[in-house]
Each structure stands twice: as C-alpha cells, then as structure tokens.
Amino acid sequence: MEREMLEKNLRIVRARLDEASERWGRVEICAVTKTVDVETINRAGELGVRIIGENRVQELAAKKPLLMPELEAHLIGRLQLNKVKQVLPLVRMIQSLDRRELLDEIDRRAQALGAPMPVLIQVNIARESQKAGVLEEDLEAFVRDAASRQGVRVEGLMSIMPLVDDPEEVRPYFRRMRAWFDRLREEGIAGAQMRVLSMGMSGDYIVAAEEGATMVRPGRALFGARI
C-alpha cells in the first residue's frame, strides 16, 4: 500500500477517534493486519502505529521476524489449545481469552516460561451462537478465576460485535461492555487491572469510541484503498 494513502487513512481514523472519544480520553489503535504484507505493516509503524492485531498464529509467526521491533503484536483471533506454546513468545497480549480450557493452557505454559501473559477476556455480549466468548452471567466468576492465576495477567475485556449495516444497532452492546468494564474495575479484583476495553472494528469503531472503548481494532479502515 502506498505511503500517502496509508498516512491519509491513519490521519482520518485518528481524527474521527479523537472527536468520538472526547468524553473518555484518547483511544489506542490496534491495527488489524490479517493478510496485510510486512512492508505495509512496517510503514504503518513508521507512521505511528504501535500495536498490531493478528488473527492466526501461523501468519504472525511468519511475519514476526520481519517486523520492526517497535511494533507490539496482539493475538485477536480464536486461539487453539495446541497453538498456545507457539504464540506466547510472539505476542505482548492475547485479546481472545474465551474459555476455561484456554485459560488453563495459557496459565500452564506461561508459568513454565516464567513470564505471565497479559490477556483480555473476550465477552460474547450479543450471545451469538457462532461466536466465542464468555457470557455475561459467567463473566465476573471467570475474571476472578483468571485473575487468580500466576501465569496470566488480566488487563481488561474484549468483544466482537454482530455484523450490521448500521452501527447504531450495536450501540447498546458497546454501552453494556463499558458498564461491565467499569463495574469490574470498581470491584477491585486482585490481579485484574482492567485498563483495556477493546471493542470496535472498521465498521463501528466510531460508535465504540463514543461508548467508552479504550482500544479499537480497525483493519479495512486503515489498509483499504478507500474508507
């Protein structure tokens, strides 16, 4: 992707975010780099992007040695148990902790490495049967369990919203996610920092920022030819 187009896209997304999040404060960008070439990713790093999100462990492993060292990689896709050992040295954070058996495996592997893994707990806020994530009624207990593990460090929540034509349709879900984020932070759960609320992608990141996201995950909006 040409530098001028990428720079323009970044400038537009940043300006829209700053306006939308005026009530809450600055929102971090986790640039979704699935299928994006290394040259373009590094160019984004030169333009100020610091966090990238990859969906697949295999793709991230291939790109990682070629990425500029300043870039912080997060795993944002569903993680298979047999990929946990491979992914831990590659990422700064796993944003998609979505089930108990994955928690057990991350905890075990990270303890073996002697380095706790920062995680976000993925919440299935819209209760979509085809999507992963912890349900609301199980969330607090799951957070407390994860926060008690020596091999993980709970840093917040993540959610993927339903795909809709009008992002206003998912505004109530963003609002509920922020309410959960605030509630769990106010609980003061030992081992749970609750500093990151990752929600909103290219189609709905503005609404997410308006409703209190601390991090959004645009991909197409940054790396598409037009936004």
C-alpha positions as YAML, in Angstrom:
chain: A
units: angstrom
residues:
- id: 1
  name: MET
  ca: [0.00, 0.00, 0.00]
- id: 2
  name: GLU
  ca: [1.32, 3.43, -0.91]
- id: 3
  name: ARG
  ca: [2.61, 5.52, 1.98]
- id: 4
  name: GLU
  ca: [0.45, 8.54, 1.07]
- id: 5
  name: MET
  ca: [-2.79, 6.55, 1.15]
- id: 6
  name: LEU
  ca: [-1.88, 4.82, 4.41]
- id: 7
  name: GLU
  ca: [-0.90, 8.12, 6.00]
- id: 8
  name: LYS
  ca: [-4.21, 9.65, 4.90]
- id: 9
  name: ASN
  ca: [-6.21, 6.72, 6.30]
- id: 10
  name: LEU
  ca: [-4.40, 6.88, 9.62]
- id: 11
  name: ARG
  ca: [-4.96, 10.61, 9.86]
- id: 12
  name: ILE
  ca: [-8.69, 10.23, 9.16]
- id: 13
  name: VAL
  ca: [-9.17, 7.37, 11.64]
- id: 14
  name: ARG
  ca: [-7.21, 9.21, 14.35]
- id: 15
  name: ALA
  ca: [-9.21, 12.40, 13.85]
- id: 16
  name: ARG
  ca: [-12.53, 10.55, 13.97]
- id: 17
  name: LEU
  ca: [-11.46, 8.69, 17.10]
- id: 18
  name: ASP
  ca: [-10.33, 11.83, 18.90]
- id: 19
  name: GLU
  ca: [-13.66, 13.52, 18.18]
- id: 20
  name: ALA
  ca: [-15.73, 10.47, 19.15]
- id: 21
  name: SER
  ca: [-13.85, 9.79, 22.38]
- id: 22
  name: GLU
  ca: [-13.74, 13.34, 23.72]
- id: 23
  name: ARG
  ca: [-15.76, 12.27, 26.77]
- id: 24
  name: TRP
  ca: [-13.47, 9.38, 27.65]
- id: 25
  name: GLY
  ca: [-9.95, 10.28, 26.57]
- id: 26
  name: ARG
  ca: [-7.55, 9.07, 23.92]
- id: 27
  name: VAL
  ca: [-8.27, 5.67, 22.34]
- id: 28
  name: GLU
  ca: [-5.48, 3.30, 21.31]
- id: 29
  name: ILE
  ca: [-5.45, 1.81, 17.83]
- id: 30
  name: CYS
  ca: [-4.77, -1.90, 17.40]
- id: 31
  name: ALA
  ca: [-4.28, -2.15, 13.63]
- id: 32
  name: VAL
  ca: [-5.67, -5.43, 12.32]
- id: 33
  name: THR
  ca: [-3.01, -6.75, 9.95]
- id: 34
  name: LYS
  ca: [-4.52, -10.05, 8.83]
- id: 35
  name: THR
  ca: [-3.37, -10.63, 5.21]
- id: 36
  name: VAL
  ca: [-1.50, -7.29, 5.21]
- id: 37
  name: ASP
  ca: [2.07, -7.55, 3.87]
- id: 38
  name: VAL
  ca: [5.06, -6.88, 6.12]
- id: 39
  name: GLU
  ca: [6.20, -3.86, 4.13]
- id: 40
  name: THR
  ca: [2.86, -2.13, 4.67]
- id: 41
  name: ILE
  ca: [2.78, -3.06, 8.35]
- id: 42
  name: ASN
  ca: [6.24, -1.60, 8.90]
- id: 43
  name: ARG
  ca: [5.21, 1.51, 7.00]
- id: 44
  name: ALA
  ca: [2.29, 1.88, 9.40]
- id: 45
  name: GLY
  ca: [4.78, 1.56, 12.25]
- id: 46
  name: GLU
  ca: [6.85, 4.37, 10.77]
- id: 47
  name: LEU
  ca: [3.68, 6.48, 10.69]
- id: 48
  name: GLY
  ca: [2.96, 5.96, 14.36]
- id: 49
  name: VAL
  ca: [1.08, 2.65, 14.70]
- id: 50
  name: ARG
  ca: [2.42, 0.79, 17.73]
- id: 51
  name: ILE
  ca: [0.02, -2.13, 18.22]
- id: 52
  name: ILE
  ca: [-0.97, -4.68, 15.58]
- id: 53
  name: GLY
  ca: [-3.54, -7.45, 15.86]
- id: 54
  name: GLU
  ca: [-3.19, -10.77, 14.09]
- id: 55
  name: ASN
  ca: [-5.86, -13.47, 13.84]
- id: 56
  name: ARG
  ca: [-3.74, -16.50, 13.04]
- id: 57
  name: VAL
  ca: [-0.69, -17.77, 14.90]
- id: 58
  name: GLN
  ca: [0.89, -19.22, 11.75]
- id: 59
  name: GLU
  ca: [0.64, -15.92, 9.86]
- id: 60
  name: LEU
  ca: [2.04, -13.97, 12.80]
- id: 61
  name: ALA
  ca: [4.95, -16.40, 13.20]
- id: 62
  name: ALA
  ca: [5.91, -15.89, 9.55]
- id: 63
  name: LYS
  ca: [5.74, -12.10, 9.79]
- id: 64
  name: LYS
  ca: [7.27, -11.57, 13.23]
- id: 65
  name: PRO
  ca: [10.99, -11.79, 12.31]
- id: 66
  name: LEU
  ca: [10.46, -9.18, 9.58]
- id: 67
  name: LEU
  ca: [8.51, -6.66, 11.63]
- id: 68
  name: MET
  ca: [10.10, -3.57, 13.10]
- id: 69
  name: PRO
  ca: [10.89, -4.25, 16.78]
- id: 70
  name: GLU
  ca: [8.85, -1.27, 17.99]
- id: 71
  name: LEU
  ca: [5.61, -2.96, 16.93]
- id: 72
  name: GLU
  ca: [3.68, -4.71, 19.70]
- id: 73
  name: ALA
  ca: [1.80, -7.78, 18.45]
- id: 74
  name: HIS
  ca: [-1.51, -8.91, 19.95]
- id: 75
  name: LEU
  ca: [-3.39, -12.08, 19.08]
- id: 76
  name: ILE
  ca: [-7.02, -11.17, 18.42]
- id: 77
  name: GLY
  ca: [-8.34, -14.36, 16.78]
- id: 78
  name: ARG
  ca: [-9.62, -17.54, 18.37]
- id: 79
  name: LEU
  ca: [-6.70, -19.48, 19.80]
- id: 80
  name: GLN
  ca: [-6.48, -23.24, 19.56]
- id: 81
  name: LEU
  ca: [-5.03, -25.04, 22.56]
- id: 82
  name: ASN
  ca: [-2.25, -26.62, 20.51]
- id: 83
  name: LYS
  ca: [-1.05, -23.16, 19.38]
- id: 84
  name: VAL
  ca: [-0.60, -21.66, 22.85]
- id: 85
  name: LYS
  ca: [3.05, -22.73, 23.25]
- id: 86
  name: GLN
  ca: [3.90, -21.27, 19.86]
- id: 87
  name: VAL
  ca: [2.14, -17.95, 20.32]
- id: 88
  name: LEU
  ca: [3.34, -16.96, 23.79]
- id: 89
  name: PRO
  ca: [6.81, -15.75, 22.72]
- id: 90
  name: LEU
  ca: [5.33, -13.87, 19.75]
- id: 91
  name: VAL
  ca: [2.82, -11.56, 21.42]
- id: 92
  name: ARG
  ca: [2.57, -8.89, 24.06]
- id: 93
  name: MET
  ca: [-1.09, -9.75, 24.71]
- id: 94
  name: ILE
  ca: [-3.76, -12.33, 23.93]
- id: 95
  name: GLN
  ca: [-7.03, -10.47, 23.45]
- id: 96
  name: SER
  ca: [-9.17, -13.54, 22.86]
- id: 97
  name: LEU
  ca: [-9.25, -15.50, 26.11]
- id: 98
  name: ASP
  ca: [-12.69, -17.01, 25.69]
- id: 99
  name: ARG
  ca: [-12.95, -20.28, 27.62]
- id: 100
  name: ARG
  ca: [-11.74, -22.17, 30.67]
- id: 101
  name: GLU
  ca: [-9.59, -24.75, 28.91]
- id: 102
  name: LEU
  ca: [-7.71, -21.99, 27.12]
- id: 103
  name: LEU
  ca: [-7.16, -20.21, 30.43]
- id: 104
  name: ASP
  ca: [-5.75, -23.43, 31.88]
- id: 105
  name: GLU
  ca: [-3.36, -23.88, 28.96]
- id: 106
  name: ILE
  ca: [-2.11, -20.29, 28.86]
- id: 107
  name: ASP
  ca: [-1.60, -20.38, 32.63]
- id: 108
  name: ARG
  ca: [0.36, -23.63, 32.45]
- id: 109
  name: ARG
  ca: [2.55, -22.64, 29.51]
- id: 110
  name: ALA
  ca: [3.25, -19.12, 30.76]
- id: 111
  name: GLN
  ca: [4.24, -20.38, 34.19]
- id: 112
  name: ALA
  ca: [6.66, -22.78, 32.52]
- id: 113
  name: LEU
  ca: [8.22, -19.83, 30.71]
- id: 114
  name: GLY
  ca: [8.33, -17.78, 33.91]
- id: 115
  name: ALA
  ca: [6.51, -14.86, 32.28]
- id: 116
  name: PRO
  ca: [2.82, -14.11, 32.94]
- id: 117
  name: MET
  ca: [0.85, -13.42, 29.74]
- id: 118
  name: PRO
  ca: [-1.33, -10.28, 29.63]
- id: 119
  name: VAL
  ca: [-4.83, -11.17, 28.46]
- id: 120
  name: LEU
  ca: [-8.18, -9.64, 27.67]
- id: 121
  name: ILE
  ca: [-11.27, -11.70, 28.37]
- id: 122
  name: GLN
  ca: [-13.49, -11.98, 25.31]
- id: 123
  name: VAL
  ca: [-17.16, -11.40, 26.08]
- id: 124
  name: ASN
  ca: [-19.96, -12.68, 23.86]
- id: 125
  name: ILE
  ca: [-22.08, -9.66, 24.72]
- id: 126
  name: ALA
  ca: [-24.64, -10.29, 21.96]
- id: 127
  name: ARG
  ca: [-24.91, -14.00, 22.77]
- id: 128
  name: GLU
  ca: [-24.25, -15.02, 19.17]
- id: 129
  name: SER
  ca: [-24.12, -18.82, 18.88]
- id: 130
  name: GLN
  ca: [-21.46, -18.69, 16.14]
- id: 131
  name: LYS
  ca: [-19.11, -16.51, 18.18]
- id: 132
  name: ALA
  ca: [-16.82, -17.39, 21.05]
- id: 133
  name: GLY
  ca: [-16.66, -15.57, 24.34]
- id: 134
  name: VAL
  ca: [-17.73, -15.65, 27.97]
- id: 135
  name: LEU
  ca: [-21.40, -14.92, 28.61]
- id: 136
  name: GLU
  ca: [-22.40, -12.07, 30.89]
- id: 137
  name: GLU
  ca: [-23.73, -14.31, 33.66]
- id: 138
  name: ASP
  ca: [-20.36, -16.09, 33.84]
- id: 139
  name: LEU
  ca: [-18.13, -13.06, 33.40]
- id: 140
  name: GLU
  ca: [-17.32, -11.98, 36.94]
- id: 141
  name: ALA
  ca: [-16.53, -15.53, 38.07]
- id: 142
  name: PHE
  ca: [-14.33, -16.01, 35.01]
- id: 143
  name: VAL
  ca: [-12.46, -12.76, 35.65]
- id: 144
  name: ARG
  ca: [-11.85, -13.76, 39.26]
- id: 145
  name: ASP
  ca: [-10.59, -17.18, 38.23]
- id: 146
  name: ALA
  ca: [-8.26, -15.75, 35.57]
- id: 147
  name: ALA
  ca: [-7.00, -13.04, 37.91]
- id: 148
  name: SER
  ca: [-6.02, -15.67, 40.48]
- id: 149
  name: ARG
  ca: [-3.69, -17.50, 38.06]
- id: 150
  name: GLN
  ca: [0.05, -16.97, 38.26]
- id: 151
  name: GLY
  ca: [0.52, -17.40, 34.52]
- id: 152
  name: VAL
  ca: [-1.89, -14.73, 33.30]
- id: 153
  name: ARG
  ca: [-2.39, -11.05, 33.94]
- id: 154
  name: VAL
  ca: [-5.92, -9.82, 33.31]
- id: 155
  name: GLU
  ca: [-5.79, -6.37, 31.71]
- id: 156
  name: GLY
  ca: [-9.37, -5.93, 30.57]
- id: 157
  name: LEU
  ca: [-12.14, -7.04, 28.25]
- id: 158
  name: MET
  ca: [-12.63, -7.54, 24.52]
- id: 159
  name: SER
  ca: [-15.72, -8.05, 22.39]
- id: 160
  name: ILE
  ca: [-16.65, -8.59, 18.74]
- id: 161
  name: MET
  ca: [-20.00, -7.11, 17.78]
- id: 162
  name: PRO
  ca: [-22.58, -8.52, 15.37]
- id: 163
  name: LEU
  ca: [-22.08, -7.54, 11.73]
- id: 164
  name: VAL
  ca: [-24.72, -4.95, 10.89]
- id: 165
  name: ASP
  ca: [-25.24, -2.34, 8.20]
- id: 166
  name: ASP
  ca: [-25.95, 0.41, 10.71]
- id: 167
  name: PRO
  ca: [-23.52, 0.62, 13.65]
- id: 168
  name: GLU
  ca: [-26.23, 2.30, 15.71]
- id: 169
  name: GLU
  ca: [-27.80, -1.15, 16.05]
- id: 170
  name: VAL
  ca: [-24.86, -2.33, 18.16]
- id: 171
  name: ARG
  ca: [-24.53, 0.80, 20.30]
- id: 172
  name: PRO
  ca: [-26.40, -0.86, 23.22]
- id: 173
  name: TYR
  ca: [-23.86, -3.71, 23.24]
- id: 174
  name: PHE
  ca: [-20.94, -1.26, 23.36]
- id: 175
  name: ARG
  ca: [-22.67, 0.53, 26.22]
- id: 176
  name: ARG
  ca: [-23.12, -2.74, 28.13]
- id: 177
  name: MET
  ca: [-19.48, -3.63, 27.61]
- id: 178
  name: ARG
  ca: [-18.42, -0.31, 29.10]
- id: 179
  name: ALA
  ca: [-20.75, -0.86, 32.04]
- id: 180
  name: TRP
  ca: [-19.16, -4.26, 32.71]
- id: 181
  name: PHE
  ca: [-15.68, -2.77, 32.35]
- id: 182
  name: ASP
  ca: [-16.46, -0.06, 34.91]
- id: 183
  name: ARG
  ca: [-18.18, -2.47, 37.27]
- id: 184
  name: LEU
  ca: [-15.31, -4.96, 37.27]
- id: 185
  name: ARG
  ca: [-12.76, -2.21, 37.71]
- id: 186
  name: GLU
  ca: [-14.71, -0.82, 40.67]
- id: 187
  name: GLU
  ca: [-14.77, -4.30, 42.21]
- id: 188
  name: GLY
  ca: [-11.01, -4.01, 42.66]
- id: 189
  name: ILE
  ca: [-10.40, -7.68, 41.92]
- id: 190
  name: ALA
  ca: [-6.85, -8.61, 42.90]
- id: 191
  name: GLY
  ca: [-4.82, -9.46, 39.79]
- id: 192
  name: ALA
  ca: [-7.24, -7.77, 37.37]
- id: 193
  name: GLN
  ca: [-6.01, -4.38, 36.20]
- id: 194
  name: MET
  ca: [-9.00, -3.61, 33.93]
- id: 195
  name: ARG
  ca: [-7.16, -0.97, 31.92]
- id: 196
  name: VAL
  ca: [-8.15, -2.04, 28.37]
- id: 197
  name: LEU
  ca: [-11.61, -2.24, 26.80]
- id: 198
  name: SER
  ca: [-11.00, -3.44, 23.24]
- id: 199
  name: MET
  ca: [-14.07, -3.14, 21.03]
- id: 200
  name: GLY
  ca: [-14.98, -1.68, 17.67]
- id: 201
  name: MET
  ca: [-13.68, -2.51, 14.21]
- id: 202
  name: SER
  ca: [-13.67, -0.70, 10.86]
- id: 203
  name: GLY
  ca: [-17.45, -0.58, 10.51]
- id: 204
  name: ASP
  ca: [-18.30, 0.55, 14.02]
- id: 205
  name: TYR
  ca: [-15.18, 1.96, 15.72]
- id: 206
  name: ILE
  ca: [-16.64, 5.46, 15.96]
- id: 207
  name: VAL
  ca: [-19.66, 4.25, 17.96]
- id: 208
  name: ALA
  ca: [-17.34, 2.11, 20.08]
- id: 209
  name: ALA
  ca: [-15.23, 5.17, 20.90]
- id: 210
  name: GLU
  ca: [-18.33, 7.18, 21.74]
- id: 211
  name: GLU
  ca: [-19.40, 4.48, 24.19]
- id: 212
  name: GLY
  ca: [-16.09, 4.19, 26.02]
- id: 213
  name: ALA
  ca: [-13.70, 1.87, 24.18]
- id: 214
  name: THR
  ca: [-10.09, 2.37, 25.25]
- id: 215
  name: MET
  ca: [-8.85, 0.44, 22.19]
- id: 216
  name: VAL
  ca: [-10.34, -0.14, 18.74]
- id: 217
  name: ARG
  ca: [-9.30, -2.65, 16.10]
- id: 218
  name: PRO
  ca: [-9.61, -1.15, 12.59]
- id: 219
  name: GLY
  ca: [-8.26, -3.09, 9.63]
- id: 220
  name: ARG
  ca: [-10.01, -2.16, 6.40]
- id: 221
  name: ALA
  ca: [-10.31, 1.45, 7.54]
- id: 222
  name: LEU
  ca: [-6.53, 1.67, 7.67]
- id: 223
  name: PHE
  ca: [-5.36, -0.65, 4.94]
- id: 224
  name: GLY
  ca: [-8.20, -0.35, 2.43]
- id: 225
  name: ALA
  ca: [-7.78, 1.86, -0.63]
- id: 226
  name: ARG
  ca: [-10.78, 3.95, 0.39]
- id: 227
  name: ILE
  ca: [-12.50, 4.41, 3.75]
...
